[in-house]
């Protein structure tokens, strides 16, 4: 808080001329004692404070300083135990407060502003932008960000994971957006870039090295714990969060990436170039772009590749979903090739199936032709099994089926009808009935059924049923004997005789 100049003059006069203590000055002038202390410190005049009282820790300060020089990270509780054994009688809480002021502080390091040549370097990083729910799946929304160190041109592309394939797709899209490749790409200790690091010995991801060799740039890992190593891309991440993604509405990932491209080529390109306020990022990029390396003639393969084992059902499991394939390829190992929009199932050089990619969870992505072919084969298999059973039980059925086929009848329905007759009447009866129907030139199940019914009635047998009936139901179908009508006449005459006998008495 700024105080009037006359108040500062009163504070200085009362302190130095009248030798008033700080507390007295604060009470008399109606100000805080901290304000009085600040005015005295800013004046740079010697203070006349009362002599400091000796502290319990004073005899142990030399030992504490020596110990902290040797072990800077030694905890206050362990140091308290050491001085307590040497006679310190103070409490641990106050001792911890004192040690916080005595502990040596690391020297503040100053960093040089790094300047790069045009077309020389880009910086790369991933950034997490929350979770995206797609159907039953919850997927991380990851932003790939690459920024040119000279012009500060930003490339921003969103993906639903941070896998190696998407990492390389981000590189390829940035290079094609810029129509060139920087000579160096600077990475942090990303798993997609650095697999292992021991000091200056760095083991890069082999796929990244292959990709870098194809585009003729040098992958370089940033120094560990260096504040000026990757500052450009870190500031670009913050800028993208605040200036682009905040309160952003989008339909899907493609819509979000279209908006990101428009932002990179619009508002982000029109801002003032950091470090050179005389030109915009767009103007600096026009100067930098001709100095980028040329793109190679061929593209690097960026497909996700996964070997899958097909089970009993004709589906390949990939990225939480099942994709159909021709049923002839079950119980085999096949390869899935996927890009952000399409999934292909291949067997060597042969493409077996091609589907749009789903980012849901537990979805069956099917080609109707695959399911229809499997259903037809199952129906044909059932038909062949029924035909074999008929041929074994009633050989004449083969002749009936051939004649029915010549007439253009539906063999499936005929086979099913003959199988039902076989179950009801048995193999021997069916063979006889089919033979008789063929002799009459009637190759149809209805003719066979009529023959079977006639033969059953001739033998005075009950109608056959598919399901066994209970005994009380079977009794209802038993034939009823008709009584002779003359027995009723005998009963009537007997009744009349008994009546006349009573009248005589």
Beta strands, then each sheet from edge to edge (+ up, - down):
strand 1: 121-134
strand 2: 137-148
strand 3: 154-159
strand 4: 184-187
strand 5: 194-198
strand 6: 201-204
strand 7: 218-221
strand 8: 272-273
strand 9: 276-280
strand 10: 304-309
strand 11: 315-318
strand 12: 321-324
strand 13: 333-338
strand 14: 342-347
strand 15: 350-356
strand 16: 364-365
sheet 1: 3+ 2- 1+ 4+ 7+
sheet 2: 5+ 6-
sheet 3: 8+ 9-
sheet 4: 10+ 13- 14+ 15-
sheet 5: 11+ 12- 16-
end
